[in-house]
Amino acid sequence: MRRDRHAAALKGANEQQQQQFFRNMSGRGVEMMKEEIDIIGPIKIRDVHAAQQRIVNVVRQLEEEGLINLGDRSGDEYVV
């Protein structure tokens, strides 16, 4: 996905959600993403929601294709 779409989605996310996303990125990647968020300036909330929905759709597709595993969503943890 394009970095500007991620930035738009993250612009509307709260701090905890942003940190969760950033934990899965390199330090340089986080810096670049934060710069992109600052550069895009004000953004309509409907555009934020659209960007977030695109990411959700891609994640669901990747899970359906077996390329990623989102794990058990019940909250239970397992040891494999």
C-alpha positions in Angstrom: 0.0 0.0 0.0 1.0 3.6 -0.6 2.6 5.4 2.3 0.3 8.4 1.9 -2.7 6.1 2.5 -1.1 4.8 5.7 -0.4 8.4 6.8 -4.0 9.4 6.2 -5.3 6.4 8.2 -2.9 7.1 11.0 -3.7 10.8 11.1 -7.1 9.9 12.5 -5.9 7.2 14.9 -5.3 7.8 18.5 -1.8 7.6 20.1 -2.2 4.0 21.2 -3.2 2.9 17.8 -0.4 4.7 16.1 2.1 3.2 18.5 0.8 -0.3 17.8 1.3 0.4 14.1 4.8 1.9 14.6 6.0 -1.1 16.7 5.9 -3.1 13.5 8.1 -0.7 11.6 11.8 0.1 11.5 13.0 3.3 13.2 13.6 5.0 9.9 10.2 3.9 8.7 8.5 5.4 11.7 10.4 8.7 11.1 9.3 8.7 7.5 5.7 7.9 8.4 5.5 10.7 11.0 6.9 13.1 8.5 4.3 12.1 6.0 1.5 12.5 8.6 2.8 16.1 9.3 3.1 16.9 5.6 -0.4 16.0 4.6 -1.9 18.6 6.9 -5.6 18.7 7.6 -7.7 15.9 6.2 -11.4 15.2 6.1 -12.6 12.6 8.5 -14.3 10.7 5.7 -11.0 10.5 3.9 -9.4 9.1 7.1 -12.1 6.5 7.5 -11.8 5.6 3.8 -8.0 5.1 4.2 -8.6 3.0 7.3 -11.2 0.8 5.6 -8.8 0.2 2.6 -6.2 -1.1 5.0 -8.7 -3.3 6.8 -9.8 -4.7 3.4 -6.2 -5.5 2.4 -5.5 -7.2 5.7 -8.7 -9.3 5.5 -7.7 -10.3 1.9 -4.2 -11.3 3.0 -5.7 -13.4 5.8 -8.1 -15.1 3.5 -5.2 -15.9 1.1 -3.3 -17.4 4.1 -0.5 -14.9 3.7 -0.9 -13.6 7.3 -2.5 -14.9 10.4 -4.4 -12.5 12.7 -4.6 -15.2 15.3 -7.5 -16.1 17.6 -9.6 -13.0 18.2 -11.1 -14.3 21.4 -8.4 -12.7 23.4 -7.0 -16.1 24.5 -3.2 -16.6 24.2 -1.7 -19.8 23.0 1.8 -21.3 23.1 2.8 -23.1 19.9 
